[in-house]
Amino acid sequence: MINITFPDGNVRQYAAGTTALDVAKSISEGLARVVLAASINGEVRDLTRPINEDATIVFHKWEDKEGKQTYWHSSAHLLAEALESLFPGTKFGIGPAIENGFYYDVDTGDRMLTPAEFQKIEQKMLELARNKSEYKRREVSKADAIKFFKEKGDEYKLELIDGLEDGQITFYQQGNFVDLCKGPHLPSTESIKAVKILNLAGAYWRGDMERKQLTRVYAITFPKQKELEEYLQMLEEAKKRDHRKLGAELELFMFSEKVGQGLPLWLPKGTAVRQRLEDFLKKEQLKRGYQPVITPHIGGKKLYVTSGHWEKYGKDSFQPIHTPDVDEEFLLKPMNCPHHCEIYGYRPRSYRELPVRIAEFGTVYRYEMSGELHGLTRVRGFTQDDAHIFCTEDQIKDEFLGALDLTRYVLAKLGFDKFTAQISLRDPNDKSKYIGSDENWAKAEQAIIDAAAEAGLQTVTELGEAAFYGPKLDFMVKDALGRSWQLGTIQVDYNLPIRFDLWYVGADNQSHRPVMIHRAPFGSMERFMGVLIENCAGKFPLWLSPEQFAILPVSDKFVEYAYQVKQQLEADDLRGSVDDRNETIGRKIRDNELKRIPFLLIVGEKEVEAGTVAVRKQGEGDQGAVTVAAFAEMVKAQL
């Protein structure tokens, strides 16, 4: 017999070899019908996989991230089975679950997949799903795995197998389709009831531009048709809110082929919004003891060798800039923290000075693959609202909580009140991705866990998501459509102060290492702006709006009065414009409402005689006529 411990601490005994599905059935048939996977001793597994030792168990349903990931990864195998059935000879790369759905990278040879075939693929997937095929797991030797895929003629799977250890290779089969996979999967295809192929994209094999470009097939599935219909409605709403579309319509930003991919150009209206965001945070930071600094857009290569960025990210950075001097190399700045370390270390420091809080809106550059670029949310040049706090070990908790309070304040001010706090830790099974000692990592990770607990945050933990120099608390913010975005971050770092040989003199007159806290409430101005535009559908909060009003004279006779009103409102620190085009008032109203301007002020003969403006509010229509001074007071009361 084995002991199974449930999340509430209750322990039950079962025969060795029982499965998580058996355990679910022993609790209730209802649970067994809805459970999709289970974590056994922290590892997400198939429900039908035998349990042979004492274990903790956590069930995962559709509502859980682990449940969806299992469901969608199983659906990726179903997609592959359908493609192989419809297009014999198709070869397969990888097919992971993603945040919403899944994809499979495929090589269909000389045949090009097109959207015209989406419906045929969907129908085949549903046909196969109705067979209720079991997902069967089996362990295979490396030699047998190689033999299988050699006979099948799939060089992509052979390359994947080459990097695996013998004894750690598993196949999964459903119906006639066999795939190299570590799982987990659903018990069967029975629960896959609704399917939608979303789009196609090109994807170089293993991200290498020198390798063949495969076709990436994106899709999503659901247990119910209604859920798919709701998701597709959300996608339609997302298209309307797409920040790339709205950015062009509202004249906020643009891209230029001559300037380069992934390098946004901010237009006057977008610059106005962005500067107000920056001014808001700068003002708040000064209140909280931050000192502004400015650093160059480039740095000597040695700077990033010292920090570790060159070793860990050099291949993904813009390549070195060579000067006429022999062996002199510079890099476009990939991060601000090495520069800030140099600022801290430019003179001796005393414990009396600590904490030292250095802040900068610093622009950094990363060479993202062209296929990964996406509007403002994935770019090659972006500005971080970066700050680095150098403190003693005793000050870590208070400084972390202070950074946390600032981040929550910023998110709340912009209407992002729904977020998940993600504690991102080091991958315990692959420490090669990180710098620093186990001791310092343990202290840094515990500092974040303790501070988050003291702040009363509901957190989730993700292994392997830490920065290479330290663990993080990432803010996964949900927008108006329920989509999750990683925005703000706070990080604890014992390692860069060592690499830059930073010190302070303590009360004992001895030298001590400071600890470094990295924090960015917005994350990056580009991504934050992109998410903000979509969250508010281009209708910015009144205090941020590039134009708070537009004055619409009903004819040319009233243009002079319109400009007098504009001048009076600008004297009250309000922002706006006059639409003096030779157009009908109806056309002016429609055009300016499309610009998401909060207030439209219509002026005609009555308004000129009475010294008033007729007010229309975005989304609410006519508000009546008021004096110019009364309108100014009304707006300022809403800021």
Salt bridges, closest charged atoms under 4 A:
GLU43 OE1 - ARG45 NE 3.36
GLU43 OE2 - ARG49 NH1 3.84
GLU66 OE1 - HIS60 ND1 3.65
GLU84 OE2 - LYS152 NZ 2.78
ASP105 OD1 - ARG216 NE 2.69
ASP107 OD2 - LYS212 NZ 3.03
GLU117 OE2 - ARG111 NH1 2.43
GLU127 OE2 - LYS124 NZ 3.23
GLU139 OE2 - ARG137 NH1 3.79
GLU155 OE1 - LYS91 NZ 3.04
GLU159 OE2 - ARG206 NH1 3.37
GLU159 OE1 - ARG211 NH2 2.64
ASP179 OD2 - HIS77 NE2 3.69
ASP179 OD1 - LYS157 NZ 2.86
GLU190 OE2 - LYS132 NZ 3.80
GLU236 OE2 - LYS239 NZ 3.22
GLU237 OE1 - LYS240 NZ 3.99
GLU237 OE2 - ARG241 NE 2.95
ASP242 OD2 - ARG244 NH2 2.64
GLU249 OE2 - LYS245 NZ 3.06
GLU249 OE1 - ARG596 NH1 3.78
GLU278 OE2 - ARG274 NE 3.12
GLU284 OE1 - LYS287 NZ 3.74
GLU284 OE2 - ARG288 NE 3.06
GLU311 OE2 - LYS312 NZ 3.69
GLU329 OE1 - LYS301 NZ 3.50
GLU329 OE2 - HIS322 NE2 3.50
GLU353 OE1 - ARG347 NH2 2.84
GLU353 OE1 - ARG349 NH1 3.10
GLU360 OE2 - LYS333 NZ 3.88
GLU360 OE1 - HIS340 NE2 2.74
GLU368 OE1 - ARG378 NH2 3.17
GLU372 OE1 - ARG378 NH1 3.99
ASP386 OD1 - HIS388 NE2 3.95
GLU393 OE2 - LYS443 NZ 3.33
GLU399 OE1 - ARG357 NE 2.85
ASP405 OD2 - ARG288 NH1 2.92
ASP427 OD2 - LYS433 NZ 4.00
ASP438 OD1 - ARG426 NH2 3.06
ASP438 OD2 - LYS431 NZ 3.42
GLU454 OE1 - LYS397 NZ 3.03
GLU462 OE2 - LYS65 NZ 2.61
ASP474 OD2 - LYS472 NZ 3.29
ASP479 OD2 - ARG483 NE 2.80
ASP493 OD2 - HIS518 NE2 2.91
ASP501 OD1 - ARG513 NH1 3.03
ASP508 OD1 - HIS512 NE2 2.97
GLU526 OE2 - ARG274 NH1 2.82
GLU534 OE2 - HIS243 ND1 2.84
GLU534 OE1 - ARG483 NH2 2.83
GLU547 OE1 - LYS269 NZ 3.58
GLU570 OE2 - LYS566 NZ 2.67
ASP572 OD1 - LYS636 NZ 3.41
ASP579 OD1 - ARG581 NE 2.85
ASP591 OD2 - ARG581 NH2 3.02
ASP591 OD2 - ARG587 NE 3.00
GLU593 OE2 - ARG616 NH2 3.05
GLU620 OE2 - LYS617 NZ 3.88
ASP622 OD1 - ARG616 NH1 3.13
GLU633 OE2 - LYS636 NZ 3.45
